[in-house]
C-alpha cells in the first residue's frame, strides 16, 4: 500500500528465545507517509510442526509413490490491537471468522506503535528446522482496510526446552550405560573369490555417550589400510537422523572434520584424544511432537574408489552438562547448519530464513585434551610384502647373471 512506509513486528527479548509458559512482549511498528483509513490492527501467533515425505508402495509389478503431509498445531491465536469488533465488547477482543469491524478509523501520518503481550502454552516442543520438516513458532501483524490488507513478514522465534537424559536414565535404573564407553569396529575384505588383495578396517571409541552443544567429543580412532588400494579423504562427522512417523529416516551432516587426506597402502593411522566440538543443534528429544523424531550419531567416513568404509556410534545431545563439569558460561546461538542451507525445505512448504537458537556452553580451557596422531607403516601389509618380494627377485637375478658371466669367462679362459 502506498501510504505505508514500514510495518514490522518487534520482540523485546534480544535473543528471541522463550520457554513454554513465558510471556512474549513486543510491538507492531507502523510508519506512514500519509493518513490511511483502516478497520483495525490484528496480530497472529502460531506454533506448529509439519512434516512432508514420500512412501513407495509395491503393488505387484507396479510401484506407487504416496506423498504424506502431516501437521500438528500447538496454538493459533489472533488478537485485535486497535479497532473494535462488533461481536465483542472487550477492549482487545479476539477476532473470529464471523467477526466484523464496526467502522473505518483514520490512522494519521507518522509512526505508530501497538504493544502486545502474549502468554505461551505450558507444553511445547523445542524449535527445529529440518529437511522437509519443522517445528516453528511465528508472530505476524496485519493492517486491515475495507479493500486491502498489509501484513508484516512472519517473525519467527525460538522455543527452547531443557533435556537431561541423566534424570531419565536414573529413573529407569540404567545410569551406568550412559557413562560407559561405546565403540564400533568395521572391516572389509577386498578382492573377490579366492583372489583376496587385503582388507581395510576402522574403529571408533568414545568415552561416553551424552554431550551438550559446545562440548568436545573426545574420540579414539584407528584406520588400517592393509591392501593395495589408496584410500581417499577420511572425515569425522556428527550426523542427525530425522524420522517422520514410520518413514525412512533422512540423514543430515550437522558438522564434519577432516582427519586426513588419504592413507597409502600399508599404512595405519591412529588418533588418541581427537576433539570434535558439538555445534548448536536441537536436543535428541522433541517432547510433545508426535510426527518428528531426532537421533544423533558420530561417524567415521573413509572414501575408496567404489565404496565407503563406515564406523558409527550413537550419541545423545542434551542441554544440561554433567554434574561437576566446570563451565565458563552459556548463551543462545543459532544453528550453523540452518544458516548454511543444510536444511532446505521443499518448495511446497512455507519457508522462512530462520536458524533456531539453542543453548551452547563455553568450556574452560582445562576441560579440553590435546589429541595425538600416529602414522604407522605396517610391515606385514601386502604392499610392502610385494615390494620386498620384487626387490628380492631383482637382487637374485643380478647375482645369478654375475655368476653366469664369471662361469662363462672361466670356460673361455680354459679353452
C-alpha positions, 0 to 999 in steps of 0.5 A: 500500500502506498501510504505505508512506509514500514510495518514490522513486528518487534520482540523485546527479548534480544535473543528471541528465545522463550520457554513454554509458559513465558510471556512474549512482549513486543510491538507492531511498528507502523510508519506512514507517509500519509493518513490511511483509513483502516478497520483495525490492527490484528496480530497472529501467533502460531506454533506448529510442526509439519512434516512432508515425505514420500512412501513407495508402495509395491503393488505387484509389478507396479510401484506407487509413490504416496506423498504424506503431509502431516501437521500438528498445531500447538496454538493459533491465536489472533488478537485485535490491537486497535479497532473494535469488533462488533461481536465483542465488547472487550477492549482487545477482543479476539477476532473470529471468522464471523467477526466484523469491524464496526467502522473505518478509523483514520490512522494519521501520518507518522509512526505508530506503535501497538504493544502486545503481550502474549502468554505461551502454552505450558507444553511445547516442543523445542524449535527445529528446522529440518529437511522437509520438516519443522517445528516453528513458532511465528508472530505476524501483524496485519493492517486491515482496510475495507479493500486491502490488507498489509501484513508484516513478514512472519517473525519467527522465534525460538522455543527452547526446552531443557533435556537431561537424559541423566534424570531419565536414565536414573529413573529407569535404573540404567545410569551406568550405560550412559557413562560407559564407553561405546565403540564400533569396529568395521572391516572389509575384505577386498578382492573377490573369490579366492583372489583376496588383495587385503582388507581395510578396517576402522574403529571408533571409541568414545568415552561416553555417550551424552554431550551438550552443544559446545562440548568436545567429543573426545574420540579414539580412532584407528584406520588400517589400510592393509591392501593395495588400494589408496584410500581417499579423504577420511572425515569425522562427522556428527550426523542427525537422523530425522524420522517422520512417523514410520518413514525412512529416516533422512540423514543430515551432516550437522558438522564434519572434520577432516582427519586426513587426506588419504592413507597409502597402502600399508599404512595405519593411522591412529588418533588418541584424544581427537576433539570434535566440538558439538555445534548448536543443534536441537536436543535428541528429544522433541517432547510433545511432537508426535510426527518428528523424531531426532537421533544423533550419531558420530561417524567415521567416513573413509572414501575408496574408489567404489565404496565407503568404509563406515564406523558409527556410534550413537550419541545423545545431545542434551542441554544440561552438562554433567554434574561437576563439569566446570563451565565458563558460561552459556548463551543462545546461538543459532544453528550453523547448519540452518544458516548454511542451507543444510536444511532446505525445505521443499518448495511446497512448504512455507519457508522462512530464513530462520536458524533456531537458537539453542543453548551452547556452553563455553568450556574452560580451557582445562576441560579440553585434551590435546589429541595425538596422531600416529602414522604407522607403516605396517610391515606385514601389509601386502604392499610392502610384502610385494615390494620386498618380494620384487626387490628380492627377485631383482637382487637374485637375478643380478647375482645369478647373471654375475655368476653366469658371466664369471662361469662363462669367462672361466670356460673361455679362459680354459679353452 
